[in-house]
Amino acid sequence: MSASPLARVTSDELLLAEHLAAVEDPHAGAVVTFVGQIRDHDPEASGRVVSLDYTAHPDAEHVLESLVAHHARDGVRVAVSHRIGHLRVGDIALIACVASAHRGDAYEVSRALVEAVKAEVPIWKQQHEADGATSWVGLP
């Protein structure tokens, strides 16, 4: 069982196994994972999306750590990482794992955590389309 929660903003490749190991707990009967990957379309885009450039505020990791602390509680273990830098379609941008004794808690915390990451962590993306067009998404 991991001694400390995992909350990271990184340019390194995200590994699901590392996140699963971070929430490992012999008391957990459920582990819910969320893997967010780059897709080739966006309703706001005029064409096919080919890549994204993620940029983070210097405090982004601190905000992520605060979210993990808020969502983790007795019997619920949380690990989450968000990738920054240049990512192509199919690359993993976000991994969140939640372990708890029961699936209901794991699903509830996982959804709340992912929604909070998307809403509160200061990370923005510049979307690149096949025709060369670019646009920023998630700016305040």
trRosetta pair geometry for C-beta under 8 A, 3 or more apart (Angstrom, degrees):
i j d omega theta_ij theta_ji phi_ij phi_ji
1 24 5.5 -141 -106 97 56 86
1 25 5.5 63 -119 -99 117 59
1 26 7.2 -81 -59 -9 119 81
2 5 7.6 109 113 -91 126 26
2 6 7.2 -35 161 -34 164 99
2 21 6.5 103 -54 134 113 73
2 22 4.5 2 -18 -142 165 50
2 23 7.3 -15 24 -46 125 21
2 24 6.6 109 -11 42 87 87
2 77 7.7 126 53 -167 107 136
2 79 7.8 67 47 -75 162 125
5 22 7.0 78 -154 169 41 115
5 65 7.9 133 91 -141 117 71
5 68 4.9 158 143 156 144 133
5 69 7.4 -172 41 -71 156 59
5 72 5.8 -113 -89 -46 143 160
5 77 7.2 -170 -105 -163 88 75
5 78 5.9 14 -144 74 123 77
5 79 6.4 -165 -168 -89 71 63
6 18 7.3 148 -135 140 165 94
6 19 6.3 -140 80 -116 148 66
6 22 4.0 -40 -10 -148 126 164
6 68 7.7 -161 76 -127 38 155
6 79 3.8 28 54 -140 110 96
6 80 7.0 161 102 30 81 36
6 81 6.7 -43 146 -50 106 98
7 61 6.9 128 128 -169 89 74
7 64 4.6 168 177 128 104 97
7 65 4.3 151 94 -90 147 57
7 67 7.3 153 -134 62 133 85
7 68 4.2 -122 -71 -14 128 146
7 78 8.0 30 -70 116 96 100
7 79 7.5 -140 -60 -147 53 47
7 80 5.8 18 -115 62 68 83
7 81 7.4 171 -155 -81 26 59
8 61 6.5 -4 -143 -131 36 109
8 64 7.2 -108 15 110 11 148
8 80 7.8 -178 31 101 60 52
8 81 4.3 -8 66 -115 92 97
8 82 7.7 -169 98 31 54 56
9 56 5.1 119 173 -130 144 171
9 60 4.8 61 -58 109 167 114
9 61 4.3 -123 19 -74 106 85
9 64 6.0 162 -42 -3 96 149
9 81 7.3 174 -80 -160 28 67
9 82 5.2 -13 -112 67 75 93
9 83 7.9 159 -159 -101 55 13
9 84 6.0 41 173 -21 93 117
9 121 7.6 173 -80 -177 123 129
9 123 7.0 -165 -131 -80 126 125
10 14 7.5 138 68 -76 113 80
10 81 6.2 -21 21 -169 109 116
10 82 7.8 143 26 79 63 46
10 83 6.2 -42 77 -114 69 59
10 84 7.0 178 90 23 18 87
11 83 6.9 84 -128 -164 26 78
11 84 5.5 -57 -81 74 71 80
11 85 4.2 78 -135 -31 96 135
12 83 7.5 -121 70 -121 42 96
13 83 7.5 5 -126 -109 26 136
13 92 7.4 76 -166 53 72 106
14 18 7.9 -128 -173 50 58 122
14 19 7.7 20 178 -33 97 122
14 81 5.2 174 -121 93 113 125
14 83 5.4 -109 -31 -53 111 113
14 92 4.8 -111 60 107 114 121
14 93 7.8 57 6 157 141 3
14 94 7.6 103 -34 -134 177 6
14 95 4.8 174 162 -6 133 121
15 18 4.3 79 84 1 105 109
15 19 7.2 174 95 -7 59 84
15 95 7.9 -70 71 -6 24 168
16 19 5.8 -63 -155 40 38 109
16 20 6.2 38 151 -20 72 107
16 33 6.6 42 -150 -160 110 146
16 35 6.5 -32 -88 -87 116 124
16 92 8.0 -129 -50 -130 89 167
16 95 6.0 -158 -96 -136 63 141
16 97 7.7 118 -158 -62 71 124
17 20 5.6 -53 -144 38 32 112
17 21 6.3 35 156 -20 65 105
18 21 5.8 -54 -150 35 29 112
18 22 6.5 32 150 -24 62 106
18 79 7.9 -157 122 163 72 146
19 22 5.5 -50 -149 30 34 115
19 23 6.9 13 159 -3 65 105
19 33 7.3 113 105 -126 127 105
19 79 4.3 174 -152 109 77 129
19 80 7.5 62 -133 -83 123 26
19 81 6.8 -126 -80 7 115 107
19 95 5.0 -143 -35 134 160 126
19 96 7.6 -159 -169 -149 145 9
19 97 4.2 143 147 -2 107 129
20 23 6.4 -70 -151 45 31 95
20 24 6.7 58 148 -57 64 89
20 31 6.7 61 -134 172 86 151
20 33 7.2 -29 -78 -83 92 127
20 79 7.9 -121 -42 52 18 144
20 97 5.8 -155 -81 -132 49 162
21 24 5.5 -24 -153 -16 37 121
22 77 7.4 -174 129 156 69 116
22 79 3.8 101 90 -86 132 145
22 97 7.0 126 66 67 99 128
23 28 7.2 73 147 -69 91 169
23 31 6.2 134 105 -129 128 108
23 77 4.1 154 -143 109 75 114
23 78 6.8 46 -99 -80 113 9
23 79 5.1 -122 -42 -3 97 110
23 97 4.8 -144 0 121 143 112
23 98 6.7 -168 -136 -139 154 13
23 99 3.9 149 156 -4 111 117
24 28 7.5 -142 -162 31 31 136
24 77 7.8 -64 40 93 24 161
24 99 7.1 134 -88 -44 15 170
25 28 4.2 92 71 -17 99 108
25 77 5.4 158 -29 -9 132 141
25 99 5.4 153 25 121 111 137
27 75 6.6 -94 119 -131 131 80
27 101 5.8 -44 150 -88 89 91
28 31 6.2 61 148 -62 134 85
28 77 6.9 -70 -70 24 136 113
28 99 3.9 -19 -131 171 155 107
28 100 6.0 85 -129 54 88 7
28 101 6.3 -108 -119 -77 38 37
28 106 7.9 88 -159 -78 104 127
29 100 7.6 -36 45 104 71 53
29 101 5.3 36 13 -176 100 45
29 102 6.1 17 62 -83 118 38
29 103 7.3 -78 105 -41 93 72
30 99 6.9 166 91 -148 54 54
30 100 5.8 -14 64 63 99 73
30 101 7.3 27 20 108 91 18
30 102 6.0 14 4 151 129 17
30 103 3.9 172 -107 -84 155 61
30 105 7.5 141 64 60 131 82
30 106 4.2 -141 114 1 117 150
30 107 7.9 -52 154 -28 143 77
31 97 6.3 -4 -175 -171 99 100
31 98 7.1 165 -153 84 53 43
31 99 4.6 -16 -101 -97 82 86
31 106 6.6 -142 -119 -148 15 147
32 97 7.2 164 84 -152 49 50
32 98 5.0 -8 56 58 95 95
32 99 7.9 -177 20 -78 62 39
32 103 7.3 107 -56 -151 107 72
32 106 4.2 148 -7 148 110 104
32 107 5.5 150 -81 -81 158 50
32 109 7.9 148 50 67 130 84
32 110 4.2 -92 104 -43 130 154
33 95 7.2 -24 -166 -163 96 86
33 96 7.2 155 -157 85 48 53
33 97 5.0 -12 -104 -102 78 81
33 110 7.8 -111 -75 -133 6 138
34 94 7.1 -21 117 119 100 102
34 95 7.1 158 84 -154 62 39
34 96 4.4 4 51 54 108 98
34 97 7.7 -158 24 -69 66 42
34 110 5.8 150 -28 -179 115 110
34 114 5.2 -52 104 -77 171 138
35 92 5.8 -57 -170 -130 97 114
35 94 7.4 159 -157 88 33 63
35 95 5.6 0 -107 -106 69 77
36 92 7.0 106 76 -160 51 67
36 93 5.1 -60 105 66 99 92
36 94 3.7 21 40 51 120 104
36 95 7.6 -142 24 -64 74 38
36 114 7.6 146 -47 -148 123 117
37 90 6.0 -13 172 -159 126 25
37 91 6.4 165 -154 84 83 31
37 92 5.2 -49 -96 -97 83 53
37 93 6.5 146 -120 7 26 84
38 49 7.5 -135 174 127 95 122
38 51 7.2 10 176 -135 155 42
38 52 5.6 -157 -122 11 122 115
38 87 5.1 171 -44 128 142 112
38 88 6.4 171 78 114 150 25
38 89 5.1 -126 112 -114 104 34
38 90 6.3 -33 64 23 90 27
38 91 5.0 25 11 51 120 80
38 93 6.0 102 -53 -34 80 116
39 42 7.4 134 83 -62 103 71
39 49 6.8 64 99 66 60 132
39 89 6.7 23 -173 -138 14 89
40 48 5.6 -13 170 -166 97 91
40 49 5.3 179 -163 62 35 81
40 50 7.3 29 -133 -85 81 39
40 89 4.8 27 -73 -125 83 141
41 45 6.7 -152 -162 52 50 128
41 48 6.6 -52 -84 -129 71 58
41 49 5.9 -170 -76 12 16 104
42 45 4.1 89 62 -10 95 109
42 49 5.5 72 -6 -46 100 137
42 127 6.3 -58 14 -141 156 157
42 137 7.4 -92 -167 -84 157 152
44 135 7.1 -133 128 105 111 152
44 137 7.0 142 69 -103 147 112
45 48 7.6 103 128 -95 137 3
45 49 5.5 -122 -79 -60 172 94
45 127 6.2 -114 -89 139 114 143
45 129 5.6 157 -167 -88 116 120
45 133 7.8 144 -158 94 84 122
45 135 7.1 -168 -104 33 71 131
46 129 6.6 4 60 -122 78 173
46 131 7.6 -57 94 40 105 135
46 133 6.1 8 48 71 116 167
47 129 4.3 102 69 179 102 129
47 130 5.4 -113 137 42 124 91
47 131 4.9 101 18 1 170 112
47 133 6.5 121 26 35 116 124
48 129 6.3 123 72 -160 44 80
48 130 4.4 25 68 -11 101 124
49 52 7.3 11 179 -55 120 88
49 89 6.8 134 106 -79 86 105
49 127 5.7 -60 -126 -169 111 106
49 128 7.1 99 -157 74 67 50
49 129 5.9 -58 -97 -101 45 65
49 130 7.8 -84 -48 -26 3 79
50 88 7.0 -33 159 -143 65 80
50 89 6.4 -75 -153 -23 36 110
50 128 5.5 -62 62 105 90 95
50 129 6.5 106 4 -159 90 19
50 130 5.2 117 -42 -76 118 65
51 86 6.2 8 171 -172 129 85
51 87 6.3 166 -160 88 80 44
51 88 4.8 -40 -101 -104 95 57
51 89 7.0 -93 -78 -25 52 68
51 128 4.6 0 63 53 83 121
52 86 7.7 166 88 -149 43 45
52 87 5.2 -11 61 62 88 95
52 93 7.3 -2 73 -90 139 138
52 125 4.6 -14 -172 -168 117 121
52 126 6.8 147 -161 72 61 47
52 127 5.6 -23 -106 -103 83 58
52 128 6.9 -162 -80 15 31 83
53 85 7.0 -64 -147 166 68 26
53 86 5.3 -20 -101 -94 80 66
53 87 7.7 165 -90 19 31 70
53 125 6.6 148 73 -156 45 63
53 126 4.4 -7 55 52 101 101
53 128 7.2 69 -13 -26 92 110
54 82 7.5 -147 171 155 153 99
54 83 6.5 114 47 107 151 65
54 84 4.3 -126 102 -131 105 56
54 85 6.3 -6 54 28 88 32
54 87 6.6 26 -7 2 106 116
54 93 6.7 141 -51 -145 147 110
54 123 5.8 3 -172 179 105 108
54 124 7.3 156 -151 82 56 37
54 125 5.1 -29 -95 -96 66 84
55 84 6.5 85 -105 -157 19 113
55 123 7.1 164 82 -156 41 60
55 124 5.3 -18 62 63 92 87
55 125 7.5 167 17 -90 72 33
55 126 7.3 44 -8 -12 111 98
56 60 3.8 -75 -174 4 112 159
56 61 7.6 64 156 -34 146 75
56 82 7.5 130 -86 102 130 119
56 84 4.9 -84 -13 -88 110 144
56 121 7.8 -34 -134 157 103 98
56 122 6.6 106 -161 101 63 74
56 123 4.7 -22 -99 -103 81 84
56 124 7.9 170 -84 20 35 64
57 60 5.0 133 59 -45 72 90
57 122 3.6 1 12 107 128 131
57 123 7.5 -115 9 -69 76 46
59 62 4.8 -56 -166 43 71 118
59 63 5.9 75 135 -26 88 98
59 122 6.5 49 73 36 90 129
60 63 5.7 -56 -151 35 32 111
60 64 6.4 33 152 -19 66 106
60 82 7.5 -95 158 69 123 132
60 121 5.4 66 -156 -177 85 90
60 122 5.1 -120 -87 64 86 77
60 123 5.5 81 -136 -60 140 87
61 64 5.4 -51 -147 37 36 115
61 65 6.3 42 151 -22 66 102
62 65 5.6 -49 -149 34 32 114
62 66 6.6 35 151 -20 63 103
63 66 5.6 -53 -152 34 33 114
63 67 6.6 34 150 -20 64 103
63 120 6.0 -162 173 136 123 95
63 121 5.0 162 102 -113 124 65
63 122 6.5 113 8 6 157 83
64 67 5.7 -52 -151 34 34 112
64 68 6.6 35 151 -19 65 102
64 80 6.4 -142 -171 96 107 111
64 82 6.7 -144 -96 9 143 112
64 117 6.8 39 -116 -120 87 94
64 121 5.4 39 -68 -109 84 127
65 68 5.7 -53 -150 35 33 112
65 69 6.4 33 152 -18 65 105
66 69 5.6 -53 -148 37 33 112
66 70 6.3 34 152 -21 65 107
67 70 5.5 -54 -146 36 32 113
67 71 6.2 14 161 -7 67 111
67 80 7.4 -46 97 56 116 149
67 113 6.5 117 156 -144 111 77
67 116 5.1 163 -139 122 125 129
67 117 6.3 146 131 -75 170 70
67 120 6.6 150 -75 79 125 134
67 121 7.1 -63 -14 -60 145 101
68 71 6.2 -66 -141 45 27 98
68 72 5.8 20 165 -16 68 113
68 78 5.0 -175 -148 102 81 123
68 79 7.7 35 -129 -105 127 25
68 80 6.1 -159 -81 29 104 108
68 113 7.8 50 -95 -138 53 120
69 72 6.3 -53 -130 39 23 104
70 116 7.7 -139 79 178 134 168
71 76 7.3 -103 146 127 70 130
71 78 5.3 90 97 -74 107 162
71 98 7.6 -78 144 -109 122 121
71 109 5.3 123 -178 -163 106 99
71 112 6.3 169 -116 98 117 110
71 113 4.8 43 -117 -84 173 101
71 116 7.3 -167 -54 34 126 151
72 76 5.7 -168 -147 101 49 88
72 77 6.3 22 -133 -130 108 31
72 78 4.4 -124 -71 15 94 112
73 76 5.0 34 50 40 72 114
75 100 5.7 61 140 -146 86 82
75 101 5.4 -34 -172 -15 119 106
75 105 7.4 10 117 126 108 166
76 98 6.5 -10 -170 -170 94 96
76 99 7.2 162 -153 82 46 50
76 100 4.5 -9 -102 -90 75 106
76 105 5.9 -121 -89 152 116 122
76 106 7.5 -178 -130 -88 94 59
76 109 5.6 146 -167 -54 139 169
77 98 7.1 160 82 -155 52 47
77 99 4.5 -4 54 55 101 101
77 100 7.5 -178 20 -68 65 57
78 96 7.5 -21 -164 -166 87 87
78 97 7.3 157 -154 86 41 58
78 98 5.4 -4 -104 -105 73 78
78 109 6.8 -116 -85 152 113 127
78 113 6.4 -179 -145 -104 129 153
79 95 7.7 -15 117 118 92 98
79 96 7.3 165 89 -152 54 43
79 97 4.7 2 56 54 98 100
80 94 7.4 -6 -167 -170 91 87
80 95 6.8 -176 -141 94 49 57
80 96 4.3 4 -106 -108 98 80
80 97 7.4 -169 -71 24 58 58
80 113 6.3 -155 -65 162 145 125
80 117 6.4 -140 171 -80 146 141
81 94 7.3 179 90 -145 52 47
81 95 5.4 11 50 51 89 93
82 93 6.7 6 -156 157 70 72
82 94 5.2 -7 -108 -102 74 83
82 117 6.6 170 -62 -176 126 124
82 121 6.5 150 -2 124 160 157
82 123 5.8 -121 140 -43 147 169
83 87 6.4 97 109 -70 127 133
83 91 7.5 -107 87 147 157 110
83 92 6.7 107 -6 105 140 68
83 93 5.1 -119 47 -141 102 46
83 94 7.2 -127 12 -60 80 44
84 123 6.7 -128 -90 -139 100 114
87 91 4.0 -143 -165 82 97 142
87 93 5.8 144 105 -82 177 93
88 91 5.3 101 54 -19 59 116
92 95 6.3 24 167 -51 128 97
94 114 7.3 107 142 -133 139 92
94 117 6.7 133 -146 125 136 149
96 110 6.1 140 119 -148 117 79
96 113 5.4 164 -165 110 143 124
96 114 5.4 -144 24 -74 158 88
96 117 7.0 -148 -70 -14 133 151
97 110 7.9 -29 -153 -109 18 107
98 106 4.9 159 109 -153 102 72
98 109 4.7 169 -155 93 152 112
98 110 4.4 -137 18 -69 134 85
98 113 6.6 165 -63 10 126 147
99 106 6.5 -6 -132 -110 19 116
100 103 7.8 165 72 -82 101 15
100 105 4.0 -103 124 93 165 119
100 106 4.5 -158 29 -61 104 82
100 109 6.9 122 -36 17 135 137
101 105 7.1 44 49 37 71 138
102 105 5.3 87 71 11 86 101
102 106 7.1 -160 98 -6 44 93
103 106 5.4 -61 -146 41 38 113
103 107 6.0 36 160 -19 74 105
104 107 6.1 -56 -147 37 26 106
104 108 6.2 22 157 -16 63 112
105 108 5.7 -59 -143 40 29 111
105 109 6.0 20 163 -12 67 111
106 109 6.3 -58 -141 41 24 103
106 110 6.1 27 159 -22 62 112
107 110 5.8 -59 -145 36 26 113
107 111 6.4 21 162 -15 64 107
108 111 6.3 -61 -152 36 25 105
108 112 6.3 18 157 -12 63 112
109 112 5.8 -59 -143 43 31 109
109 113 5.9 34 158 -23 67 110
110 113 5.8 -58 -145 36 25 111
110 114 6.4 20 161 -14 63 108
111 114 6.1 -58 -146 38 28 106
111 115 6.2 25 158 -15 64 110
112 115 5.9 -59 -147 41 28 110
112 116 6.2 28 155 -19 65 110
113 116 5.7 -59 -147 37 28 110
113 117 6.4 31 155 -22 65 103
114 117 5.7 -48 -147 32 32 113
114 118 6.5 30 155 -15 64 105
115 118 5.9 -57 -150 38 31 110
115 119 6.1 16 157 -9 66 115
116 119 5.9 -65 -139 46 29 103
116 120 5.3 -16 178 15 70 123
116 121 7.9 80 132 -23 67 89
117 120 6.9 -69 -115 50 14 85
117 121 5.1 -7 -161 0 60 126
118 121 7.6 1 -55 34 10 95
122 140 7.9 -28 -125 -41 95 117
123 138 7.1 -13 99 133 58 151
124 136 6.2 4 168 -169 120 101
124 137 7.0 164 -168 79 74 51
124 138 4.6 -172 -124 88 67 105
124 139 5.5 45 -129 -77 137 64
125 136 7.3 154 88 -154 43 55
125 137 5.0 -16 69 59 92 100
125 138 5.9 69 20 21 79 126
126 134 5.7 10 173 -177 100 113
126 135 7.2 173 -155 86 61 28
126 136 5.4 -33 -100 -96 71 66
126 137 7.6 166 -96 15 22 76
127 134 6.5 159 80 -155 53 59
127 135 5.2 -14 54 61 103 79
127 136 7.6 173 11 -95 80 15
127 137 5.6 53 -25 -14 115 118
128 132 7.9 -32 -165 -144 86 26
128 133 7.8 153 -155 85 44 47
128 134 5.4 -18 -99 -101 62 88
129 132 7.0 -31 77 42 79 20
129 133 4.4 0 45 61 124 90
129 134 7.1 -158 11 -76 81 39
129 135 7.9 35 -21 5 110 95
136 139 5.1 37 134 -31 124 121
